[in-house]
């Protein structure tokens, strides 16, 4: 296999990166080119993403490619889900993307269910968990408030599709990011007519449904002039970052579950078809678009959010008189201190709403423990042990449900993303779930993005060849349940 380089744009809710992925002799390596903040803009009673800033950072990354004389085969973009950009009849963006963190959708779900379609009907059509920032409810709220950009929109493009449009001039609706919207019917694999009618939106306003690993077009002449590059192809990868990450799970066969571990933990399986039932509704599982016709059947879990909030509070509360020992809040020190305790005296439910965004996470843990008859942690080690044991317990619960839903035996849990580096939690998870755990790669999203570009280029044939290359390149760490 000859050496081939690909350009990945990986945009998260707080930061973004441009990355070069090199595929050579059956292995893949990554090099980060640029990194930048992704800041929210609060103005005119709403909260927005700066789509023009993100576009310009992509251009900056591509200029650097040209300056360094790197030849790239293609470009791929992944981002968070749900949010979108309106495009006018003249082809220009009408307004930058409104952010899912904007509280303007508060209370909209209940009004939608009363006035349009019931909760049960919406879930039956989409199989998507209910969150008030889903695109369905954002668009409904915009219609209620008379949003002028919506009224004038010729096209509605999800964020990765909007950025690809700005690079190529071609509008598509990439399947995996569309599936986060609660507008897509996973049975028909297209936007649902009933849901669109409830919003007063026409199907033609979205681009053609496009599967991952499809070439959208090439850089426009304007972009070529701005970057110094030629007509480089832009590929629709798995536009939703979690879908790209799951594509990079280094599994050997279909009998696995995955845990994408970060601020949020997303635990699920790849299912050959959607799983939509009263049981999946009651447990709030979601069915999102996967690779090669699969469905990502998963559940959101609070993840490392609680731990990171505690670290920030400890950092903010440190004073010079406390000494350097108390100043060390590295992951290794905190995890070692938690591991030194035999077990946690306290267990919390990390998905309790009180942990969503409290003024003080330490106080929220204390209040939860008091109200549930649990001992209140006193030391940093006790707080960390409480958090890690509680996450492992929650993972066990969700993993048990996944085994109930899966049409196959699950013999391995793959942990990917930044949380895969937490050695102590990985072992606790293996112990709790009673299954072999393989941890890594940490850079799953970028790897999935790049490997889907490689598939579009014909450098790999299918998902299993992709995963074989990733497994050989990253060497996941194995954890066995301790008896």
N, C-alpha and C positions, 0 to 999 in steps of 0.2 A: 504493500500500500504506500503510495507516494505521500510526501509531506504536504498537508493542506492546512491553511489558516482561515479561521472564521472570526468575525467580529460580533460579540454579544453585548447587548445593552440590557442590564439588569437593574430595574428601578423598583425600589422599595418605598414604603411610606415615609421613611425618614432620610434615606440616602440613596444614591444611585452610583453605578459603576459602568465603565466600558472595559471590556476584557477581550484579549486575543486568546483563542483556543487553537492549539496546534495538534492535528491528528497525524501521527507518524508511526508506521510499523506496528499498528494494532494497539497503540496507546495514545492517551490524550493528556496534554499539559495546558495549564492556564497561566496567563500573565495579565495582571491588572494594569490597564493603561491610565485611567483617570478615575477619581472618586470625588463625589460632590454631594452637598446637602440637598435635600428635597424639602423645602420649607413651605408651610401653608401660608396663605395670604388671607387675612380677615379684612373685608371691606364691604360697604354697602349692605350690611346685615347678613352677609353670607361668608363662607369660607371656601377658598379656591386653591387648586394646584396651579403652579405657574407652568403651563404647557409650553410656552415659548422659551422659558429658561431651560426646561428639560430638552427641548429640541436643539437649542444652541449648544448644550453640553454634548449631545450626540455628534453635532457638527465638529465640535472641538476635538472629540475623540477620533473622528474620521480624518481631520487635518493632521493629527499626530501620526496616524497610520501612513499618510502620504509623506510626511516629513521624515519618517524613519525608513521609508522605502519598503514597507511591508505590503505584500500582495495578499489580499483577502478574497476568498471565494464568494462570500456573501455576508449579509448583515441580518441579525435577528433581534427582536425586542420582546422582553417580558416585563410585566408590571403587576401591581395589585389588581383586584377585580372590582366590578360594580360601577365604577365611574366612567364618564363618557364626555365627548366633545360634540357640540352642534356645528355643522358645516352649512353655510348659506348657498343659495343658488349660484352665486358667482364662484364657488369653490373655496372660499376663504372661511376659516374658523370664525364663528360669530361671537364666541365668548370662551374664555379659558375654562377648563373643567372644574365643575363644582366638586367639593371633596366629600367623601362619605362621612368624615368627621363633623360636617356641618350639622348642627342639631335641628335643622329645619324640617326633618322628617318625624320629629317626636309626635306620637299620637296618630300618625297617618295610617299605620297598618290597621288599626281598629276601625277608622272611618272607611278605609277601602273595603274591609270585610263586610261592613254594614251596608255600604252603598253599591258595591260592585259584585264581587264574587266572595264566597265564603272561604275561610281558612282551609277547610278540608278540600274544597274544590281546587284552590290554588296549589296545594301540595300534591294533589292527585295529578295535576297537569304538569308540574315541574319537578317534584321530588326534592325541592330545595328548602333548606332550613330557613326559618323566619328571623330576619334581622331587619331593623327598620331602615337601614341604609341600602338594602338591595335596590337595584336599578328600578324595579317595578314601583317601589314606593317613592323613590326620588322623583321619577317622572310624574307620578300622581300628585305629589306635593307641588311640583313646578306648575302643573296644569291648574291646580287650585289657586295658586298665587298669581296666575297670569304671566308666567315667565315669557318674556318677549323673544328670547333666543329660541326656545322651544317652538313658539308660534311661527317663527320664520325659518325653522330648520328644514333644509333639503335632505341632509343626511345626519344620522346619529351614529357616531363611531366610538367604540370603547377605547380607552386610553392607548393601549399598544397599537390598535388599528389606526387611531388618529395620528400617532407619530409616524407609522409606516406610510400613511397617506401623505403626510407632509414631506416625506423623503421621495416618494414615487409618483404621487398624483393619482394613485389607484386606491379605491375604497373597498375594503373587505370586512367581513364579520367573522373573526376567528372563533372557532367552535368552543375552545376551552374557556376563554374569557367571557364569551357570551353566556356560557352555562352558569356563571355566577350571578347573573342578572335577575333571576327568577322570572324570566320572560321566555326561556327556551324549553320546549317540550322534548325530553330525552327519548321519547318513543318515536316521534317523527323526525327528531334531530334538526328542528327548525324553530323559529320564533312562533309562539302559539297565537293563532288568530283571535281567540277569545280574550286573551290578556291584552293584545294590541288594541282591540276594539274598546276595551275598558279605559284605555288611555287616550283614545282618539288618534292613534298613530298608525301609519300605513307601513306594511312590510317593506315596501320599496325604499323607505328612508334608511334602512340598514343595508350594508353591502351584502354581496353574495356570501352564503355560509361557506367557510373555508377551513379545511382540516389542517392540523399541524403538519409541517414539512412540505408546504406548498409555496412556490415562488409567487410573490405578489406583483413584482415588476422590478424595474431597475431605477437607480438614482436619476432624478430629473436633471436636465441640463443646468439648472440653477444650482442644485446641490453639487453637481460635478465641478462647477466653477468655484463654489465656496470651499470645497475640500481639496481640490486638485486630483481627485480620483476619477476613474472612468465610470462606465455604466455598470456598476456593481449590482448584482441582484439583491433584493430584500426579500427575506423569507418569513412567512407566517410560521413561527415556531409555536410552542404552546404558550400563547400570550399571557395566560394566567401563571404567575410565578410558581404557585404550588403544583400546577400541572407539569411545568418544566422540571421541577424538583422530583416529582414522582417518576417521571420518565427516566431519571437518572438513578433510580433505585437499582443497586447492582445485584439483582436477584437472578438465580439460576433457573427457576421454574415459577409457576403461577401460585404455588402454595405459600404465599407470604402476606403479611400485613406490614404497613409502614407507619412510622411516626416521624412526621416532619417537625423537628423540635427547635423552637426559637421562642420569641415573645409569646406566640401562640403555639400550641401543640396540635397538630392535625393528625389524627389516627384513623386509618382506614384500610380498605382493600381495593384491589382492582377487580371489578365485577364485569362479566361479559355482558350484562344487561342491567338497567336500573332496578333498584330495590325500593319499591314504593308500596307501603302498606300502613294500616293503622298503627302497627307496632313501631315502624320506623318513624312515623309522624310523632308518636307519643314520646319517643326518645330523642327527637329532634336531630336525626341523621340527615345528611344531605347527599344528593347525587349530582356530581359535577363531571364535566366532560374530561375524558382521558385520552390516551394515545391509541391509535389504531382501532377505534370503535369501542373501547372499553369505557366503563363508568368508574369514576373515583367516588366510592361510597365511603363517607367519612364523617367524623364528628369533631367539632372544634373543642379544644380543652384550653384552659387558661394558660398553661405553659410556664415559661420562665419569667413572666411578667411580675409575679409576686416577689420572687427572689431579687430581680433587678431593682424593683422599687425599694426593697429593704436595703440593698447595697447603697443606693443613692442617699437614703436617709442617714445611714451610718457615716457616709462620707461627709454629708453636710453637717453632721453633729460632732465631727472630730475637732478637738482643740489641741493646741501644742502641749498643754499640761498632761494630756492623755498618753503621750509617749508614742514612739514609732511602731511599737507592736500593735497597738490598736488602730494605727493608721493603715496597716496592710490589709486591704480588702480584695486582694487578688482571688480569682476563682480557686486557685490551688490551695490557698490558706483556708478559705471558708469551707471548701469541700472536705479538706483534711480534718478540720475541727468537727464537722458534722459526723464524719466517718468514725472519729474517735469515741463517739457516744455509742452505746450498745444498740439503742433504738430510741425512737421519738416517744416522748410521753404524751404528745398532743398530735391529733390528726384533724385537719380541716378539709372542707370541700373547696378546692381551688376554683370551682365554677360558681360558687355562691356570688350573687350580684354585688355583695358588699366589697368584693375584691376587684371590681371592675376598674374603678379609678378613685380610690379614697384619698382624702387629704393626707392621711398618714397610713401607710400599709402596716407598720408595726402596731399601731393602735387598732387597726381593723382586725388583725390576727388576734390581739388580746381580747377584743370585744366578742369575736366569734367563739373563742375558747371559753370565755366566761358564760356566754349564753348557751353553750352546748355541753357544759359540764366537763370541759377538758382543762388540764393543767395549763397555766399561762407560761409560755417560754420566758426565760430570764436572760440568757446569754445569747450571743450571736450564733454560737454552735447549736444551741437548742432551737433557735428560729430556723436555721438552715436545715437542721435534721427534720424539723416539723414540715417544712416546705417539700423537701425531697421525698420523705416517706408518704406525704399526702398526694404528691403527684404520682408516685408509683402505685398507690392504692387506686387512684382515679384511672390510671392506665389499665390496671387489672380489670376494673369494672367495664370499661369501654371495650377492651380486648375480649372479654367474655361475651359481650353483646355481638361483636364482630363474628365470633365463632358461631353464634346462633344464626346469623344472617348468611354467612358464607356458604356457597355451594361446593366448597372444597375444604380439605384439611389444611389448617394453617400451622406450619412447622417452624416458621422463622419470622421474627419481627425485625425489620430494618429501620434503624434510626438514622435519619439524615438531617442536614442543616447544622447550624451553629451549636445546638444542644448536644449533638453527637459527641462532642469533646468532653462532656461531663461524665468521667469514668465512674464516679460513685453512683450517680443516678442511673446510668446504664445497667450497672450490676443490680441495683435495687429493682429496676424494671424487669430484668430477667428473672429475678427471684419471685417477684409478685405475679408475673404472667405465667411463670412456669414453662418458658419456651426459650429457645436459643435466640439471642440478640446479636445482630451484626450492626456495628456503629460506623457510620461514614457512608458517603463522603460529606464533608462539611459544606463544600461548594456545589451542592446538588443542583441548585437552580441554574447556575451558569453552565454546568456540564450538560444538563438536559437541553438548554437552549442551543448549545453548540452542536450536540449530537443530532438534534433535529435538523439543523442546517446541513449537517453531513449527510443525513438521509435524503434531503432535498437535492443534494449535489450528486447522489448516487454512490457516495463513498461508503455507506453502510446500507444494508438491505432492510432491516426491520428492528423492532424494539429489542429483541433478544440479542442481536449482534451488538447493538448499542450498549446494552447492559453488560455484556461480556467484556467489552473494551473498558468500560468504566470500572468494573471489578478488578481488571488487571492493572489499571492505572492508579487506583486509590487504596487498595488493600484494606478493606474494612476490618475492624477489630471485633473479635468474637467474645461473647459473654455467655456462660452456661449457668442455668439456675443452680443455686447451692441448695443442697438438701438440708 
